[in-house]
Amino acid sequence: MATAWQSKFRLPHTGRVTAELLVLLIVIATALAFDFTNGFHDTANAMATSIATGALKPRVAVGLSAVLNLIGAFLSVEVAATVAKGIVQLDAVSGQDLLLIVFAGLVGGILWNVATWLFGLPSSSSHALFGGLIGTTIAALGWNGVIWSDGSSGVLGKIMLPALLAPVVAALVASIGTWAVYRITAAADPGIRRKGFRIGQIGSASLVSLAHGTNDAQKTMGVIFLALVAHGTVTKDDELPLWVMASCAVAIALGTYLGGWRIIRTLGKGLVDIDSPQGLAAETSSAAIILSSAHFGLPLSTTQTATGSILGSGIGKGAEVRWSVMGRMAVAWLLTLPMAGLVGATCWALAHGIGGLPGVLVVFTLLVGLCGFMWLRSRRDRVDTTNVNVWPGDAAPAGTSPAGTSPNGEVTIASAPAGAAEADATAAQARPAVSAATAFESVTAQAGAASRPEPPEADSAPSLPTRRARP
Amino acid sequence: MQTLIDALSSLWHVLVAALILGAGLPAVFALGVRLLSSADTVDDEGGVARRNHVVMAGAYACFGLIVAAVLTGILYTAKAFLAARLGIHLFGE
């Protein structure tokens, strides 16, 4: 009797286990992919100023940052079924339902990260992850699944307020620091000043990289741990498996080493023109704020702190700040949470509607396809080590004004085929100009690497069509 | 409302600490650079004619302070790791 029962149920049971395991593996792969995007998205926070001032060669800078991220990731110990704790209530669900929520949230985070990278905008990777999770939680569990405001936790206390405060505090501190540095060293020998500050910059940038690895890799470890708990591989009280830690550390380090050159260019060259003393002041301000805010229980986002610091270093020097670029960034920050949430919720609805493994596979294929599409789009106006320090002129942001960023982002995500067709037509016309501009830019970058010339604005005008090619 | 009050009281601490460390350390570093560049009196051939050792010592004291601050920052980042894996408890935890 028992054998008959077993033989009757073993096959479907085994089949279900395999499908569940496959879903788990896809979720883990997606989490590592998010970690990877987190790496290249945030390289700029630590290294943009060092690359812009020439304190470090671009490859050396991202290599150093990658190594420090790798070490930093191994330093994080807080395990970690507590990811997004105080923001979403995932206790109500378990098993496959929980896996699906986490998966769709990750997809939302990745797509928003890649989209903002395509536009060269430094948005917060943590916000993208939380936004994705919040969106899928609302879709799956309703509004009550999200803790909107509850003392110092909740979306208001943990995300909204820090996001508003970080850039202001950072800009204030960095502007005072920059002002002091320039005042004190006004009479110093320029050669000694430049050399000294370049060395100092490397130290402060390294500290930011280390803190980044510790904080951000931990979030992905938490997500994978949550997935493992949902699948039943580990229990909540188990220790974090070493392979989870190692794979997350490697993923974020590889992402960092890839270098998000588009974002590095925006932060290093787009916002303000940075000199070594400003770079040191900005990085020190970032490091001090990231470390002290975590200590006082008001963790401020790395991205917004770094951006605010760089902005402040421009204000403190009395240099020109490109407020249009800052405006685009601010719009991206405002959109990060809702957009990642919207994409996450859509993916959840799609996967849930189809159901089971096929649903997850469809969304995963969609993710790979959209990321591939955005990567191909990025090849049209490449930004790499050769032209990372050349900002394509003040006129460029006019084509992608704050108002235009939102529809563009949506087009890229929601209706890729239509956007692709239009873009193809525009790009075909613009192509000769593109190659000319690219050649020009790389030549300028190489010839002037030592003297760091101002980007000749009138001459780089041919690169405009590529930046404006988007519908 | 409570959220706002909590955040603002934390913010006050963050702001003070960030101003001391984030703006103060660059100022100390700048002072070091300034002292370093005024320690040597350079003659016409570009060689060092006279070195003011007191000023030089001041410059190195500034840089020493910076190095100490960076090391503290690294230890602070690693404090949870040190406490959990090696049993070394820093920063009062």
Interface residues (C-beta under 8 A of the other chain):
Chain A: G72 F74 L75 S76 V77 E78 S149 D150 G151 S152 G154 L156 G157 L161 P162 L165 V169 A170 L172 V173 A174 I176 G177 T178 A180 V181 I184 T185 A187 A188 D189 I192 R193 G196 F197 G200 G203 S204 L207 L210 A211 T214 P277 L280 A281 T284 S285 S286 A287 A288 I289 L291 S292 S293 H295 F296 G297 L298 L300 S309
Chain B: Q2 T3 L4 D6 A7 S10 L11 H13 V14 L15 A17 A18 L19 L21 G22 A23 G24 L25 P26 A27 F29 A30 L31 G32 V33 R34 L36 S37 S38 I66 V70 G73 I74 Y76 T77 A78 A80 F81 A84 R85
